[in-house]
Amino acid sequence: MADLLAVALLLAAQAPPDYAVAPFAAPPRLEEERQAIQFLIVNELAAAGARATRTRGDPCSEAGCAASIARATQALIVVVGNLQPFGRKILVSASVYEAGRGMRPERHDLTVDTADDLDVAAKRIAAAIIDEGDTEQNQALGAITDLETEPDRRRQGRAGFALSMGAVLPIDDTYATSDSGVGFGVGYWYEGRNYALETSIGFRFSADTTGERRFYEVPVDIGAYYILGLGDFAPFIGGGGGLRYLYESRPGTIVVGNVIQTVNEGRISDDAFGFGGFLRAGVILLRTYTARVSISGRYAINFFKLNGADFPQAGLFEVQVHF
């Protein structure tokens, strides 16, 4: 029985390994880290139940030397890689060579903050090699680097005030049936890479010089826009809504009395406070500059009745300066 056990142990010792881990390539200042990662990956593969060995010789990070190692060790899989400084961090990259098939297409990369996290990198790389997965998705308790515990960095947007002016073009029998009006506004504009958010307050009034068809509107809006470009000519589209106060006065027929009615031509007026919305499309000019200009068209609608007319609507043509 003892002889059979001894023979079994001898055969197991002589069996070719499943994995051979070659010395990683690295610059001279990462010599200690280069040696450590090879030991650590071998230990992690062995802990997972695989037969793994550490090879000696020159560093290897490509298919040519990996094939030579596979022939020399008769290993089914050879792990090669390199360490590179990445600012103050260390980028660990590993590749897998399969005997008779060549290099696997995937690479296993992990960036660590210090050499103290090399054991975490080795654990994640070994697990990815065995499962044929990747190091981005195999985080687990005990296998998270210091860098991955840091809060995400946010991309900084650009924020500032915006001034606008433009023309108001009433639609249908609304806004006192006026032909046109003028609008001014001030807002706060926050612009990211591909989007913008805006809060604004405005004042719009009729351009009727005779005063027969007057309207005054105060909109308070919040808008969101998608920006389609990064250059100095960037189209955008979006919409929003908010609160509205609208007053209008127009010529009209006034009927007085129920039994005996008196009809007079005079002025009828009304005001309302409620909600409204808008759709907007335009283009931002000089986007790469601190001060930008946008030209846009807007369709606005109010969700209330005024002087017997439902949903006062208008089109707006605006020029806006963003600071």
Disulfide bonds with the S-S distance in Angstrom:
Cys60-Cys65 1.91
